[in-house]
């Protein structure tokens, strides 16, 4: 889905801005609003023809603990649990300074969004989390398009110029600070722009097959869920200036990607969060479906069956609106009964029936003896039943530019590169070796706000 909005082109770029923001995903748009409101002259440049980046594809939600929304839903949560579970999920390799800032500012980010008319008042849960802390729209619509639409509406209302088909190709540094950039249009024409500061909000490199192969050769043949713009430009350009890259070999493979057709479709974690189970070709469960992505991926890969099946029913479907879309594009197999579903999938009927009966028993007793699943316990005993065939796919690059909690980019010696900021997926460190579902959208808003604020502080000398 594309968001139609009036954008400018490279010819109308002015000669100078206080802050140019590169990338129109959530990070870029959030920081643009923050910086503009603090008095900066800003421009957002986007190399693609359409706005929204990979953020547009985000489906499940935005994590935060200790929010008003949680309390209104009877969820009693705390920062420590969120911090510890994210750390645990990331193999304890997360940058602790970033993580601390992230956890303690996530509720403010939820409130800030609500003030922009982007209300995330429903809750679901993602793998590796013990509490419902994944916030999403009340309509249960996928979060990405909803978020981008809301942010773009504010950007337009506040006259923030948005340039499409405008690609950052070089960054200039003079007298130890960032002074300008070179951008290119689709015809290759290049334009120089003076800046007092530059924010890289360029996303990850999940669609750059060369970089993936360089950092994780065994993933070279994996399909990606990313849009073509996720090519790692920002981090490569900053690296030329001496910026340090961290965790580049931590590449997240998402366990549930439908990839039987030309296009890949990420099947959001909310499907499992709201109760779906995974079965193998024998019709049997084989993993705690809500373990971290790393673990679920490993379990699917170990089957050696070219993927696995997500199984769910109408109860789950009603709680995840994205399933309507998955069905519309032909990804969902429907069975009027469990037996019919088994036949359509060529799974042994008795096994599938036994699996569901074991599962429903586990839900009833709140005890999953087989795999210890403790969340997303939903009874699956009413037809119709549904299935989606999935397999792991490249999804997210945890590594990237080394930043501090002020979103300043650091060089190889750990020194700040004056005037250079980075936030969102282009930055590395927050997630350790495995990102928790719902933490990337939270990262874009938390660190987008911070980047806009810190750039303003730097430029205005406050
Ligand atoms: P995040 O989730 O961190 O906000 P997204 O992937 O949603 O990241 O958005 C990043 C955006 O940056 C994408 O729309 C991508 O096309 C854009 N982008 C990447 N490289 C460049 C570049 N060199 N010049 C301009 N835009 C870029």
Boltz pocket constraint, residues with backbone or C-beta under 6 A from the ligand:
constraints:
  - pocket:
      binder: B
      contacts: [[A, 22], [A, 23], [A, 24], [A, 25], [A, 26], [A, 27], [A, 28], [A, 45], [A, 46], [A, 47], [A, 48], [A, 50], [A, 51], [A, 52], [A, 53], [A, 54], [A, 55], [A, 56], [A, 166], [A, 167], [A, 168], [A, 169], [A, 201], [A, 202], [A, 203], [A, 204], [A, 229], [A, 230], [A, 231], [A, 232], [A, 233], [A, 234], [A, 423], [A, 424], [A, 425], [A, 426], [A, 440], [A, 444]]
      max_distance: 6.0
